[in-house]
Amino acid sequence: MHTIFHNFVVNVSKDKFFEAVSTPSGLNNWWTLQCSGVPKLSEVYNLNFTDEYNWFAKISKFEEKQIIEFSILEAKEEWLPTQFGFKLIEIDSNKTEIEFYHTKWATVSKEFKVASFCWAMLLNQLKNYLENGIITPFSERN
């Protein structure tokens, strides 16, 4: 199995970062078009990007303001049965180190490489959203 890793620092509190990656409204501001779900263990989220990309994931790890992991239930075939998550490490009250991972990829395929690049771009948009209040319109996200 293969894993995508992206570590970075964001200049916001763990609370603010966790909200952005665990709540539907937070996810809609940097990743999904329309998301629904409740941030707690075993809950299923609908991650809607378009009619063609209407995916589902279950929260498989959850520690409030510490870690959240999603297990993909329904998506493009190569994304099954991958898992992605965020581990948060507080540096100080307004600085958080993020350890992002997307694991259980069967092969280092073209889709794996595209996903790695897209995650890097999206995580940069997440950082800009949290630090600068910039919400990139969904139609302009990569």
PyMOL commands that set and color helices and strands:
alter all, ss='L'
color gray80, all
select helices_A, chain A and resi 14-22+24-28+77-79+110-132+138-140
alter helices_A, ss='H'
color red, helices_A
select strands_A, chain A and resi 2-10+34-36+44-48+54-63+67-74+83-92+95-105
alter strands_A, ss='S'
color yellow, strands_A
deselect
rebuild
show_as cartoon
